[in-house]
Amino acid sequence: MPEVGDADFETEVLASELPVLVEFTADWCPPCRQMAPVLSALADEEGERLKVVQLNVDHNPGTTNAYKVLSMPTFMVFRDGEPVRSMVGARPKRRLLEELADVL
């Protein structure tokens, strides 16, 4: 899973041609680790329509604070440089796809 940080968030996420699903994650977060295979599968299946990246909240406080992320995992979808959807907590791939249907 590609990682982004404070330094390249604007280039990789905000300036992306595709919608971007960002997982705000942390090494100490068990539900975040649980989501890794789900996000990898999603990236493989939807790679033409959606970019999927991770941002480690412990290493990137600037972006984490800018978007007021308090719980992990938090998923945010960005389109045209703006957050258009925010979801908190682990979920099965089927539910994640349902919640992303209107942004894909």
Contacts in CASP RR format, 6 or more apart in sequence:
PFRMAT RR
TARGET T0000
AUTHOR 0000-0000-0000
METHOD contacts of the structure
MODEL  1
MPEVGDADFETEVLASELPVLVEFTADWCPPCRQMAPVLSALADEEGERL
KVVQLNVDHNPGTTNAYKVLSMPTFMVFRDGEPVRSMVGARPKRRLLEEL
ADVL
1 23 0 8 1.000
1 36 0 8 1.000
1 39 0 8 1.000
1 40 0 8 1.000
1 43 0 8 1.000
1 52 0 8 1.000
1 53 0 8 1.000
1 54 0 8 1.000
2 12 0 8 1.000
2 52 0 8 1.000
2 53 0 8 1.000
2 54 0 8 1.000
3 53 0 8 1.000
3 54 0 8 1.000
3 55 0 8 1.000
3 56 0 8 1.000
4 12 0 8 1.000
4 13 0 8 1.000
4 22 0 8 1.000
4 53 0 8 1.000
4 54 0 8 1.000
4 55 0 8 1.000
5 12 0 8 1.000
5 55 0 8 1.000
5 56 0 8 1.000
5 59 0 8 1.000
5 60 0 8 1.000
5 63 0 8 1.000
6 60 0 8 1.000
6 61 0 8 1.000
6 62 0 8 1.000
6 63 0 8 1.000
9 55 0 8 1.000
9 60 0 8 1.000
9 63 0 8 1.000
12 20 0 8 1.000
12 53 0 8 1.000
13 20 0 8 1.000
13 22 0 8 1.000
13 51 0 8 1.000
13 53 0 8 1.000
13 78 0 8 1.000
13 81 0 8 1.000
14 78 0 8 1.000
14 81 0 8 1.000
15 81 0 8 1.000
16 51 0 8 1.000
16 78 0 8 1.000
16 81 0 8 1.000
18 47 0 8 1.000
18 49 0 8 1.000
18 50 0 8 1.000
18 51 0 8 1.000
19 49 0 8 1.000
19 50 0 8 1.000
19 51 0 8 1.000
19 77 0 8 1.000
19 78 0 8 1.000
19 79 0 8 1.000
19 84 0 8 1.000
19 103 0 8 1.000
19 104 0 8 1.000
20 50 0 8 1.000
20 51 0 8 1.000
20 52 0 8 1.000
20 53 0 8 1.000
20 77 0 8 1.000
20 78 0 8 1.000
20 79 0 8 1.000
21 39 0 8 1.000
21 42 0 8 1.000
21 50 0 8 1.000
21 51 0 8 1.000
21 52 0 8 1.000
21 53 0 8 1.000
21 75 0 8 1.000
21 76 0 8 1.000
21 77 0 8 1.000
21 100 0 8 1.000
22 53 0 8 1.000
22 54 0 8 1.000
22 55 0 8 1.000
22 75 0 8 1.000
22 76 0 8 1.000
22 77 0 8 1.000
22 78 0 8 1.000
23 32 0 8 1.000
23 35 0 8 1.000
23 39 0 8 1.000
23 52 0 8 1.000
23 53 0 8 1.000
23 54 0 8 1.000
23 55 0 8 1.000
23 73 0 8 1.000
23 74 0 8 1.000
23 75 0 8 1.000
24 55 0 8 1.000
24 57 0 8 1.000
24 64 0 8 1.000
24 67 0 8 1.000
24 69 0 8 1.000
24 72 0 8 1.000
24 73 0 8 1.000
24 74 0 8 1.000
24 75 0 8 1.000
24 76 0 8 1.000
25 32 0 8 1.000
25 35 0 8 1.000
25 54 0 8 1.000
25 55 0 8 1.000
25 56 0 8 1.000
25 57 0 8 1.000
25 72 0 8 1.000
25 73 0 8 1.000
26 32 0 8 1.000
26 56 0 8 1.000
26 57 0 8 1.000
26 58 0 8 1.000
26 72 0 8 1.000
27 56 0 8 1.000
27 58 0 8 1.000
28 58 0 8 1.000
29 72 0 8 1.000
29 73 0 8 1.000
31 72 0 8 1.000
31 73 0 8 1.000
31 89 0 8 1.000
31 90 0 8 1.000
32 72 0 8 1.000
32 73 0 8 1.000
32 90 0 8 1.000
34 90 0 8 1.000
35 73 0 8 1.000
35 90 0 8 1.000
38 91 0 8 1.000
38 92 0 8 1.000
38 93 0 8 1.000
38 96 0 8 1.000
39 52 0 8 1.000
39 54 0 8 1.000
41 93 0 8 1.000
42 50 0 8 1.000
42 52 0 8 1.000
42 93 0 8 1.000
42 96 0 8 1.000
42 97 0 8 1.000
43 50 0 8 1.000
43 51 0 8 1.000
43 52 0 8 1.000
46 52 0 8 1.000
46 100 0 8 1.000
46 104 0 8 1.000
49 104 0 8 1.000
50 100 0 8 1.000
50 104 0 8 1.000
55 63 0 8 1.000
55 64 0 8 1.000
57 64 0 8 1.000
57 69 0 8 1.000
57 72 0 8 1.000
67 76 0 8 1.000
67 83 0 8 1.000
69 76 0 8 1.000
71 88 0 8 1.000
71 89 0 8 1.000
72 89 0 8 1.000
73 88 0 8 1.000
73 89 0 8 1.000
73 90 0 8 1.000
74 86 0 8 1.000
74 87 0 8 1.000
74 88 0 8 1.000
74 89 0 8 1.000
75 85 0 8 1.000
75 86 0 8 1.000
75 87 0 8 1.000
75 88 0 8 1.000
75 89 0 8 1.000
75 96 0 8 1.000
76 83 0 8 1.000
76 85 0 8 1.000
76 86 0 8 1.000
76 87 0 8 1.000
77 83 0 8 1.000
77 84 0 8 1.000
77 85 0 8 1.000
77 86 0 8 1.000
77 100 0 8 1.000
77 103 0 8 1.000
78 84 0 8 1.000
79 103 0 8 1.000
84 103 0 8 1.000
85 99 0 8 1.000
85 100 0 8 1.000
85 103 0 8 1.000
87 96 0 8 1.000
87 99 0 8 1.000
91 99 0 8 1.000
END
